[in-house]
Amino acid sequence: MSLVLCAMNSDSRKLDLPLWPFITLDLLFLGLAFLMFKNMNHPLGALEAAEIILCAVGAAICFSLPFLRRNANDAALAQAEAVAGAVKEIQKLESVGQQINLATTQWQGVQEHATKTVDAAREVADSMAAEAKSFVEFLKKANESEKAHLRIEVDKLRRAEGQWLEVLVRIMDNIHALNLAAIQTGKANLIGQIGQFHNNCREAVRRIGLVPIVVEPDAAFDATTQDLFEGEKATDDSKVGQTVACGYTYQGQVVRKPVVLLQTGKTVKPEGHAQDILPGIAS
């Protein structure tokens, strides 16, 4: 910009139109484009990119206006010189034809120069439009690629969450079976210790959103919220006798219904592994 201004100042034919308003508008548009690019979220959206490009186009237009005005002044000056020469030499019939030819040649040169300027401006506009379209397509592809990557990561996290939730529920099932075994021994000290350990484990998993569901004895059996142990059959007046496996909810969603024995059903002995008598976690 400084080189162009020096060339303009060195020109013998100075512009009548002051340059500082155009330079100020040019700087304002460029500053606005820079602030928008700096403060906008990245990657840029199509609308945000279009706003920055419009600011750049406005800056280019403001910067080119003085030069277009200079071309117009040059054309007007050339035409005025041709007319003045024609008036001075009108009495010299021999040179009238030459003056007319000179004025015509100068006018053609100005017209050709103006045509070239218009063609150059059109090429610049087409190039900017193509670059803007390419940039928008690039942003769209980058956005789609990022979304696909995020979906893959979310799926991985969900699978990992399901795996550790399944492991945690199986651990709690074994602890529940251990507590049932302690109760059946009838030893108060053992029942108290295992019961406290069982409650502490329930409180620990409750902090991460895994809440156990235990059905109280003598409660009416509800097939919509409870599952029967294998071999059990319920009637309309069946009541729960014992909770074989706790149900669980995770962050408000049911992971598994509690498995119960009816009062008229068989009792489950705690010997052996808990997974032999407890159902697996629902996926």
MOFENLIN-V221892 format. One record per residue. N is the residue number from 1. SS is DSSP state (@ for helix, = for strand, . for the rest). PHI is phi as a letter, one per 30 degrees, with the letter a starting at -180 (none if undefined). Layout:
n:ss:phi
N:SS:PHI
N:SS:PHI
//
This chain:
n:ss:phi
1:.:none
2:@:d
3:@:d
4:@:d
5:@:d
6:@:d
7:@:d
8:@:d
9:@:d
10:@:d
11:.:d
12:.:d
13:.:c
14:.:d
15:.:d
16:.:d
17:.:d
18:.:d
19:.:d
20:@:d
21:@:d
22:@:d
23:@:d
24:@:d
25:@:d
26:@:e
27:@:d
28:@:d
29:@:d
30:@:d
31:@:d
32:@:d
33:@:d
34:@:d
35:@:d
36:@:d
37:@:d
38:@:d
39:@:c
40:.:d
41:.:d
42:.:c
43:.:d
44:.:d
45:.:d
46:@:d
47:@:d
48:@:d
49:@:d
50:@:d
51:@:d
52:@:d
53:@:d
54:@:d
55:@:d
56:@:d
57:@:d
58:@:d
59:@:d
60:@:d
61:@:d
62:@:d
63:@:d
64:@:d
65:@:e
66:@:d
67:@:d
68:@:d
69:@:d
70:@:d
71:@:d
72:@:d
73:@:d
74:@:d
75:@:d
76:@:d
77:@:d
78:@:d
79:@:d
80:@:d
81:@:d
82:@:d
83:@:d
84:@:d
85:@:d
86:@:d
87:@:d
88:@:d
89:.:c
90:.:d
91:.:d
92:.:c
93:@:d
94:@:d
95:@:c
96:@:d
97:@:d
98:@:d
99:@:d
100:@:d
101:@:d
102:@:d
103:@:d
104:@:d
105:@:d
106:@:d
107:@:d
108:@:d
109:@:d
110:@:d
111:@:d
112:@:d
113:@:d
114:@:d
115:@:d
116:@:d
117:@:d
118:@:d
119:@:d
120:@:d
121:@:d
122:@:d
123:@:d
124:@:d
125:@:d
126:@:d
127:@:d
128:@:d
129:@:d
130:@:d
131:@:d
132:@:d
133:@:d
134:@:d
135:@:d
136:@:d
137:@:d
138:@:d
139:@:d
140:@:d
141:@:d
142:@:d
143:@:d
144:@:d
145:@:d
146:@:d
147:@:d
148:@:d
149:@:d
150:@:d
151:@:d
152:@:d
153:@:d
154:@:d
155:@:d
156:@:d
157:@:d
158:@:d
159:@:d
160:@:d
161:@:d
162:@:d
163:@:d
164:@:d
165:@:d
166:@:d
167:@:d
168:@:d
169:@:d
170:@:d
171:@:d
172:@:d
173:@:d
174:@:d
175:@:d
176:@:d
177:@:d
178:@:d
179:@:d
180:@:d
181:@:d
182:@:d
183:@:d
184:@:d
185:@:d
186:.:i
187:.:d
188:@:d
189:@:d
190:@:d
191:@:d
192:@:d
193:@:d
194:@:d
195:@:d
196:@:d
197:@:d
198:@:d
199:@:d
200:@:d
201:@:d
202:@:d
203:@:d
204:@:d
205:@:d
206:@:d
207:.:d
208:.:c
209:.:j
210:=:c
211:=:c
212:=:d
213:=:c
214:.:c
215:.:c
216:.:d
217:.:e
218:.:i
219:.:d
220:=:d
221:.:d
222:.:b
223:.:d
224:.:d
225:.:b
226:=:b
227:=:c
228:=:d
229:.:d
230:.:e
231:.:j
232:.:d
233:.:b
234:.:c
235:.:c
236:.:d
237:.:c
238:.:d
239:=:b
240:=:d
241:=:c
242:=:a
243:=:c
244:=:d
245:=:b
246:.:d
247:=:d
248:=:b
249:=:b
250:=:b
251:.:h
252:.:i
253:=:c
254:=:d
255:=:d
256:=:a
257:.:d
258:=:d
259:=:c
260:=:b
261:=:c
262:=:d
263:.:d
264:.:c
265:.:d
266:.:d
267:.:c
268:.:c
269:.:d
270:.:d
271:.:d
272:.:i
273:.:d
274:@:d
275:@:d
276:@:d
277:.:c
278:.:c
279:.:d
280:.:d
281:.:d
282:.:d
283:.:d
//
